Each structure stands twice: as structure tokens, then as C-alpha cells.
Amino acid sequence: MLWNLSEPYRQYIEYVVMPAAIEWMQMTYSVIPYTNPLKATQTTCNSKPVPAEVNTGVADIDLYIIVNWVNATSSSYVAKAGACTLDATTGR
């Protein structure tokens, strides 16, 4: 979910950027499939609420991507990424 982002930008991220990123990740990485539903351990990530489905558990996925945006003109970067939750067993 992209909070307070105008529709053309939201659609561009949802229908162009994210499918391309997912395709690249699927072609680049090979993982041992996660056997249990993926579940977040907190209700917020970077001050934004984590979707309810992630708190209860999402089956048949190995990675759940949450996109947030900020208009930070003073920043020296255009994008950044970080983990909200890491696997308790592997630390990844």
C-alpha cells in the first residue's frame, strides 16, 4: 500500500517497478522454499502499519515487499531498502 501517493505514481510503482523488481529477484536468486507461512513479528515498519495479512501469516511466499515513499529533497539517495522482520532461524 502506498500512502498519500498520487495515482499516476502509485500505478507506476505497482504495475511497472515492482513487477520488474520481482522478476529480477526471481531470476537472480535461488532459495530453499519457506515451509511455514511468512509472518511479521511487529505491527509497524518504519512508522507505517504492516498489512494485517502479514501479521497473521502469508503462505507460499519467501519474501513480502512493503513499499513506502517519502519526499526527502535533502537526501543524497533516491531509494533505499531495509528489513522489517528477519527469520528467527537464519537471521536473514
Secondary structure, DSSP 8 states (H G I E B T S, - for coil): --TT--HHHHHHIIIIIHHHHHHHHHHH-------S-B--SSSEETTEE--HHHHH-BSS-S----------TT-S-S-----S---TTT--
